[in-house]
Amino acid sequence: MNQKNKACLECGGTSFAQGTDYINLRPLDNKLTIGSEKIYTFCVDCGEVNSIKIVKPSKLT
């Protein structure tokens, strides 16, 4: 996790964690594809999401 010297825009906190959910992101024009997992980076103090990263963006094209 590359969050060194970053501060949360909501609360100013500097502790971040990462998590995911069970729903993959899929392209709008192909709902039958498996898609790709998302990784959320969020502030552990207030829960504000700092970033969302697509693990395999090539699965969306």
Residue frames as qw, qx, qy, qz and C-alpha x, y, z in Angstrom:
[[0.000, 0.890, 0.456, 0.000, 0.00, 0.00, 0.00],
 [0.464, 0.224, 0.020, 0.857, 1.55, 3.28, -1.11],
 [0.233, -0.862, -0.371, -0.253, -0.01, 5.71, 1.38],
 [0.594, -0.263, -0.232, 0.724, 3.15, 7.15, 2.97],
 [0.149, -0.218, -0.063, 0.963, 2.76, 10.82, 3.96],
 [0.212, -0.405, -0.585, -0.670, -0.87, 10.85, 2.77],
 [0.148, 0.130, 0.593, -0.781, -3.63, 12.38, 4.84],
 [0.134, 0.542, 0.828, 0.056, -7.34, 11.66, 4.67],
 [0.027, 0.332, 0.255, 0.908, -9.19, 14.50, 2.98],
 [0.487, -0.622, -0.486, -0.374, -12.16, 14.03, 5.33],
 [0.671, -0.727, -0.145, 0.000, -10.56, 13.82, 8.79],
 [0.083, 0.865, -0.467, 0.160, -6.80, 14.29, 8.30],
 [0.854, -0.351, 0.382, -0.033, -6.03, 10.77, 9.54],
 [0.238, 0.692, -0.644, -0.223, -2.89, 9.05, 8.28],
 [0.383, -0.158, 0.908, -0.067, -3.75, 5.38, 8.84],
 [0.648, 0.311, -0.303, -0.626, -5.10, 3.50, 5.84],
 [0.542, -0.078, 0.835, -0.055, -6.18, -0.10, 5.21],
 [0.343, 0.219, -0.629, -0.662, -7.32, -2.05, 2.16],
 [0.514, 0.157, 0.769, -0.346, -10.37, -4.21, 1.57],
 [0.169, 0.022, -0.724, -0.668, -12.57, -5.64, -1.16],
 [0.662, 0.100, 0.353, -0.653, -16.16, -6.69, -1.67],
 [0.560, 0.030, 0.825, 0.078, -17.60, -9.79, -3.27],
 [0.581, 0.719, 0.354, -0.142, -19.02, -8.08, -6.37],
 [0.551, -0.080, 0.415, 0.719, -16.70, -7.85, -9.38],
 [0.238, 0.658, -0.058, -0.713, -16.77, -4.86, -11.71],
 [0.584, 0.277, 0.706, 0.290, -18.04, -5.80, -15.19],
 [0.063, -0.067, 0.376, 0.922, -18.20, -3.90, -18.49],
 [0.475, 0.319, 0.284, -0.769, -21.60, -2.41, -19.34],
 [0.632, 0.399, -0.365, -0.555, -21.78, -4.14, -22.72],
 [0.631, 0.162, -0.757, -0.039, -20.89, -7.65, -21.48],
 [0.569, -0.516, 0.302, -0.564, -22.70, -8.57, -18.27],
 [0.987, -0.065, -0.107, -0.102, -21.85, -12.27, -18.63],
 [0.566, 0.498, -0.500, 0.425, -18.11, -11.78, -18.14],
 [0.687, -0.408, -0.472, 0.374, -16.49, -12.45, -14.75],
 [0.036, -0.952, 0.006, -0.303, -14.95, -8.97, -14.64],
 [0.524, 0.335, -0.495, 0.607, -12.35, -7.91, -12.09],
 [0.546, -0.584, -0.484, 0.356, -12.02, -7.52, -8.35],
 [0.046, 0.854, -0.035, 0.517, -11.79, -4.02, -6.81],
 [0.608, -0.224, -0.470, 0.600, -9.43, -3.01, -3.99],
 [0.177, -0.910, -0.182, -0.328, -10.55, -0.13, -1.78],
 [0.489, 0.061, -0.422, 0.761, -8.01, 1.92, 0.19],
 [0.331, -0.781, -0.341, -0.405, -9.72, 3.69, 3.07],
 [0.028, -0.559, 0.466, -0.686, -9.01, 5.73, 6.20],
 [0.489, -0.226, -0.823, 0.181, -9.21, 3.57, 9.31],
 [0.058, -0.145, -0.476, 0.865, -10.24, 6.57, 11.42],
 [0.412, 0.323, 0.211, -0.826, -13.35, 7.70, 9.52],
 [0.628, 0.289, 0.722, -0.008, -13.88, 5.17, 6.71],
 [0.398, 0.787, -0.106, -0.459, -13.48, 7.66, 3.84],
 [0.875, 0.230, 0.331, 0.268, -12.44, 5.82, 0.66],
 [0.214, -0.720, 0.334, 0.569, -9.13, 7.21, -0.60],
 [0.275, 0.451, -0.640, -0.558, -8.92, 5.12, -3.80],
 [0.873, 0.157, 0.395, -0.239, -10.43, 2.24, -5.73],
 [0.034, 0.540, -0.738, -0.403, -8.11, 0.08, -7.84],
 [0.910, 0.244, -0.044, -0.332, -9.22, -2.46, -10.46],
 [0.680, -0.424, 0.576, 0.159, -7.07, -5.58, -10.06],
 [0.486, 0.042, 0.722, 0.491, -7.27, -6.79, -13.68],
 [0.313, 0.592, 0.059, -0.740, -8.40, -3.90, -15.91],
 [0.146, 0.263, -0.771, -0.561, -7.80, -6.02, -19.04],
 [0.090, 0.293, 0.949, -0.073, -10.84, -8.13, -18.03],
 [0.219, 0.655, 0.432, -0.579, -13.05, -5.09, -18.69],
 [0.221, 0.551, -0.383, -0.707, -12.20, -4.62, -22.36]]
